[in-house]
């Protein structure tokens, strides 16, 4: 099973030993989108959703999710995250909210999973906050767009 770091020689799941790796600055950026009806996007923008500040709650949820990633994904290492930034862009032409998470750590392993988890949970929270007015929302395009640091260097989605 060469190439899969989370599998042992017998193909069984294992947590990667990072104890010999140097602690370096690592950063990951992930993005995703939530598509919705035009009226739903308008309600979000005008703070008209009865549950409250949709983007504010989704931001806090994304931050919390980044910090809890190792509790959700079995082979992730617990990390002492140094920075979490969650941003939202409302796109009225495509009736969607774009979400971006930028996570930083000084550590021995990367923060890609934390960034992806942050975007995913922010999107799920946005859905939860708005489902009373729009059950047809679609969470889509969750992806890693950039990562820096560590042995593998820089990755940028083309």
N, C-alpha and C positions, 0 to 999 in steps of 0.2 A: 504494500500500500504506500509506495513511495510518493511523496508530494502532499500527503495529508498528515499534518503535524499532530492532529488530535487522535490519531490511531496508532496503536502499538504494532509490533511485528506480526501479531496474530490477527490484526484487524479490529481489535477491541478499542473502545473509546478510552481516552486518557487525557488528563490535563497536562499541557506542555510545561516542562520545567524551564522557567525563565531565570533561575537563580544566578546563572553565569552571565546573563546579559547586562550590559551597562544601562544605568538609568539615563535616558535622554529625553529631550522635549519631543513630544509626539502630539500630532493634531489630526483630527479627522473632520470632514464636512460631509453631511448627508442631506438629501432633499427628498421631498415627497409632496404630493398634492391631494387635495380633497375637492372633488367636483360636486357641484350642487345646483339647485334651481336658482335663477336670478334673484328671486325674492328672499331666499335664505341668505345669500351673500349680502343683500341690502340690509337685512335685519342684523347681521353680524356687524356690519360697518356702523349702523346707527345705534348699536347697543340695545336692540329691540328683542333679544332672545330672553325669555322669562327666567332662565336659570342664571342670567347675569353676564358678566364680561367674558365672552367666549374665548377670545384670544389671550386674555390674562390668565384664565384658568388653564388653558392648553399649554401656555408657556411654563407655568409652574409644574404641570404634569410632566412635560418633557424634561425639565431639569431633574425632577425627582426620579424619573425613569432612567436617565443617564447614570445617576448615582446608585441605582438598584440593579443594574444590568447583570452583575454577577450572581444575583439571587434569582434571576429569571432564566438565564442561559447557562446550562450546566458547566461548560468547560471554560467560561470566562473567568479571568482572575479579578478579584476585588481590587479596585484602583482608587488611589487618592487623587481624584479629579481636581485640577486646579482652576478650570474655567469651563463654564457651559453658557453658550449663547444660543438662544432660540429666536428666530425671526420669522415674520409672516409677511407675505405680499398678497394683497387682494387683487385678482385679475378679473375685471368686469367683462372683458371681451370673451373669456373662456369660462366664466362662472366657476371660478375655483379659488381656493386659498392655497398658495404655495408655502411650504414650511421648510426652513433650513435650520439645521443644528450644527454648531461648531463647538467641538469638545477639545480641550487641551489637558495634558498631563505630563509630568516629569516622572517617567517610569520605565519599566523593563519590557512592557508590552503595549501595543497600540490601543487606540480608542475607537476603532471603526464600529464595533458592535454597540458601544455606548451612543455614538452618533445616530446609528440606524434605529436603535431602541428609542431614543429621544424623539426622533421624527415620527416613528410609528405610534407611540403613546400620545404625542401631541395631536396626531391625526385622529386617533380613536377618541380622545377627549373632545375634540371639536365635533365629531360625529355624535357623541353622547349628549353634548350640550344642545345640539340642534335637531336631534331625531324627532322631536315632537312636531316640528314643522316640515321636515324633509327626510323621509325614510329612504329615499333613493340616492342619497349621497354615495359617492364612490371614492374610496381611498386608493390611490394609484401612484405608480412611478417612484416608489421608495427605493433609493439607491445611494450608494457611496459615490461621491463626486470627486473627492480629493482626500489624500492622506499624506502626511509627512512624518519623517523620523523613523528611527530603527534601521535595521540591517537592510530592509528592502527599499529604503529611500522614499522617493516621491512617486505617488500614483495620482494621475489626473485623468478623469474620464474624458474621452474625446468627443 
